[in-house]
Structures are given as structure tokens and as C-alpha cells.
């Protein structure tokens, strides 16, 4: 789907949205009436549309261009099913809750600014009298780095860079899926959600291989350049 990553984040009127996705206002209203498009956000008497609406309309148009009828498209996109099946393979681990004393015993007593940074990065959150970690798999890594002499503050600096880089990687593969995968699989399978789920899961496997190979190459170049200097 051309231009998916270039979608503006600002809210659009229906006329602006129609121009963005190269559809008529009548078609957009028809898709909305069929339940293919979520309703807009109302502000006063005007409805505003955002990136979610733009992406959905581009998905619908791509599937129509490939020959999928509206009944099959509705099977794919209605009720959040497309979101559910495409994100299933990338769902993060379940959050975990820890008593503050347990985390202090495992990680030491960090300065207040380090704790604040971890909260800013979304790694920890205060939940009543416990601490919630949405990515508990990072805890043993932090412990091992500490044992190697790497302070938490430095770990968080590195992790912030990793988060930014992986967001860019995710955006690149999302565009790939949008432009070359989801619509084609939906058409070939007649709108079979399980087929879409398998294809997106395989895309995730391939993306991880590519990411690992690219990281190894970049790390090798970085180390060589560093020590040659």
C-alpha cells in the first residue's frame, strides 16, 4: 500500500481523508456503513479521522485491487480480527509484579534519576505497593550486566538506543507487510485469517534473522573501527 508510512498523524476531515487515500467521500461513508471502518472522533458536529482510518482504507483498497470482494474483506478487517491475528506472533511476554525489596536485592539501590529513567522508558511502573515490569525478561539481563560491572544508568542509555532502532525496524517491516503481504495472502486464501496469521508469523521469523545478521555485521564493523582508532 503506497504511502502508509507517510500518513500524517494529524486528524483529518472526511474530505481530507478522501484526498489522502484517493477515494471518494461516498466510498468512505459506504465502508463505514458496512462496518469496515471505525467511526470518526466527533468534535462538535465534525468527525475527524486519524492514521488508523487511513491505514484501514488503504488495506481495503489494496484487497479490492487484488480482487477480494467486500464480504471477504469484512471477514478480515471487522471486529479487530486483523489486528489480533497480525499482532499475535509479536505479543510481548506477560507483565510481572515484584515487591520493591526483591528488585532492590537483585539490582541494588539505584539513584532516583535512574529509577525515573526506567519509568520513562516504560520498563517499570508503580502498581500499588508493587512494581510492574512489562518486559520481565530484561531483568536477568540487567543482573548479568551488573555482575559484569555495567551500571544500570549505562544499561538504560543503551536500551533507549535499542528501542529507537527496533521501532524503525518494526516500521520498515510493517510497510513491507502492508505493501506486499497482507492483501495478497487475504486474496489467495479468500480472507482466511489463519493464513494471514501464519504469513505474518513467518514474516516475524525472517525479520529476526535479518535483524540478527545486520546486528552482527554492524557490531563487527563498529568494534573494528573502534579498536583501529
C-alpha positions in Angstrom: 0.0 0.0 0.0 1.8 3.1 -1.1 2.4 5.9 1.3 1.4 4.0 4.5 4.4 5.3 6.5 3.9 8.8 5.2 0.5 9.1 6.8 0.1 12.3 8.8 -0.6 12.0 12.4 -3.0 15.0 12.5 -6.7 14.5 12.4 -8.4 14.8 9.0 -11.9 15.7 7.9 -13.6 13.2 5.7 -12.8 15.4 2.6 -9.1 15.5 3.6 -9.1 11.8 4.2 -10.7 11.1 0.8 -7.9 13.1 -0.8 -5.2 11.3 1.2 -6.4 7.8 0.2 -7.6 8.7 -3.3 -11.2 7.6 -2.6 -14.5 9.4 -2.8 -16.3 10.6 0.3 -19.2 8.4 -0.8 -17.0 5.3 -0.8 -15.7 6.1 2.7 -19.2 6.6 4.0 -20.2 3.3 2.4 -17.3 1.4 4.0 -18.2 2.9 7.3 -21.9 1.9 6.9 -20.7 -1.7 6.2 -18.7 -1.7 9.4 -15.4 -1.8 7.6 -14.2 1.5 9.1 -14.4 2.6 12.7 -16.5 5.8 13.3 -14.6 9.1 13.4 -13.9 11.1 16.5 -16.6 13.8 16.9 -15.7 17.3 17.9 -18.8 19.3 17.9 -20.6 18.4 14.7 -17.5 17.5 12.7 -16.0 14.0 12.5 -12.2 13.6 12.4 -10.2 10.7 11.1 -6.7 9.6 12.0 -3.9 7.2 10.9 -5.9 4.1 11.9 -8.7 5.1 9.4 -6.2 5.9 6.7 -4.4 2.5 7.1 -7.7 0.6 7.1 -8.9 2.3 3.9 -5.6 1.6 2.2 -5.9 -2.1 3.3 -9.4 -2.3 1.9 -8.4 -0.7 -1.4 -5.4 -3.0 -1.8 -7.6 -6.1 -1.2 -10.2 -4.8 -3.6 -7.5 -4.1 -6.2 -6.4 -7.8 -5.8 -9.9 -9.0 -6.5 -11.2 -9.7 -2.9 -14.9 -8.9 -2.6 -16.3 -6.8 0.3 -17.8 -9.8 2.1 -14.3 -11.4 2.3 -12.7 -8.1 3.2 -15.2 -7.7 6.0 -14.3 -11.1 7.4 -10.6 -9.9 7.6 -11.0 -6.4 8.9 -14.1 -6.4 11.1 -14.1 -6.5 14.9 -10.4 -6.0 15.2 -9.7 -9.5 13.9 -6.9 -8.3 11.5 -5.2 -6.6 14.4 -5.5 -9.7 16.6 -4.1 -12.2 14.1 -1.3 -10.0 12.8 0.0 -9.0 16.3 -0.3 -12.4 17.8 3.2 -13.5 16.7 4.7 -10.4 18.3 2.8 -10.3 21.5 5.3 -9.5 24.3 5.6 -11.6 27.4 3.1 -11.1 30.2 4.0 -8.4 32.7 5.3 -9.5 36.1 5.0 -7.9 39.5 7.7 -7.6 42.1 8.0 -6.4 45.7 10.3 -3.4 45.8 12.5 -5.2 48.3 13.0 -8.1 45.8 14.1 -5.7 43.0 16.4 -3.9 45.3 18.0 -7.2 46.3 18.5 -8.1 42.7 19.5 -4.8 41.3 20.9 -2.8 44.2 19.6 0.6 45.2 19.7 2.8 42.1 19.7 6.6 42.3 16.4 8.3 42.0 17.2 9.6 38.5 17.9 6.0 37.3 14.6 4.8 38.6 12.9 7.8 36.9 14.6 6.9 33.6 13.5 3.3 33.8 9.9 4.5 34.3 10.2 7.0 31.4 11.3 4.2 29.1 8.3 2.1 30.2 10.4 -0.6 31.8 8.8 -0.3 35.3 5.7 1.2 36.8 4.4 1.6 40.3 1.3 -0.5 40.8 0.1 -0.1 44.4 2.7 -1.5 46.7 4.4 -3.5 43.9 6.5 -2.7 40.8 5.2 -3.9 37.4 7.6 -4.9 34.7 6.1 -5.2 31.2 9.3 -6.8 29.9 10.4 -9.1 32.8 12.8 -10.9 30.5 15.1 -7.9 30.7 15.6 -8.4 34.5 18.1 -11.3 34.3 19.9 -9.4 31.6 20.2 -6.4 33.8 21.5 -8.6 36.6 24.1 -10.2 34.4 25.3 -6.8 33.1 25.6 -5.6 36.7 27.7 -8.6 37.6 30.0 -7.7 34.7 30.3 -4.2 36.1 27.9 -2.3 33.8 25.9 0.2 35.9 22.1 0.5 35.4 22.4 4.0 34.1 24.6 2.9 31.2 22.3 0.0 30.5 19.3 2.3 30.2 21.2 4.6 27.9 22.0 1.6 25.6 18.4 0.2 25.9 17.0 3.6 24.9 19.0 3.4 21.7 17.9 -0.2 21.1 14.3 0.9 21.5 14.6 3.6 18.9 16.4 1.3 16.5 13.8 -1.5 16.8 10.9 0.9 16.3 12.5 1.8 13.0 12.9 -1.9 12.1 9.3 -2.6 13.1 8.1 0.3 10.9 10.1 -1.0 7.9 8.6 -4.5 8.2 5.1 -3.1 8.8 5.4 -1.3 5.5 6.6 -4.4 3.8 3.7 -6.4 5.2 1.2 -3.7 4.2 2.5 -3.3 0.7 3.3 -6.9 -0.2 1.9 -9.5 2.1 -1.4 -9.0 3.9 -3.6 -8.1 0.9 -2.1 -10.8 -1.3 -2.5 -13.5 1.3 -6.0 -12.3 2.1 -6.9 -12.7 -1.6 -5.1 -16.0 -2.2 -6.8 -17.5 0.9 -10.2 -16.0 0.4 -9.9 -13.9 3.6 -8.7 -16.8 5.8 -7.5 -15.2 9.0 -5.4 -18.2 10.0 -3.5 -18.0 6.7 -2.8 -14.3 7.3 -1.6 -15.1 10.9 0.8 -17.8 9.6 2.2 -15.5 7.0 2.8 -12.6 9.4 4.3 -15.0 11.9 6.7 -16.2 9.2 7.5 -12.6 8.4 8.5 -12.1 12.0 10.8 -15.1 11.9 12.5 -13.8 8.7 12.8 -10.3 10.2 14.5 -11.6 13.3 17.0 -13.5 11.1 17.7 -10.3 9.1 18.0 -8.2 12.2 20.4 -10.6 13.8 22.6 -10.8 10.7 22.6 -7.0 10.4 23.4 -6.5 14.0 26.3 -8.9 13.9 27.7 -7.2 10.8 27.3 -3.7 12.3 28.8 -4.8 15.6 31.8 -6.2 13.8 32.4 -3.0 11.9 31.9 -0.9 15.0 34.4 -2.9 17.0 36.9 -2.9 14.2 36.6 0.9 13.7 36.8 1.5 17.5 40.0 -0.5 18.1 41.7 0.6 14.9 41.3 4.2 16.1 
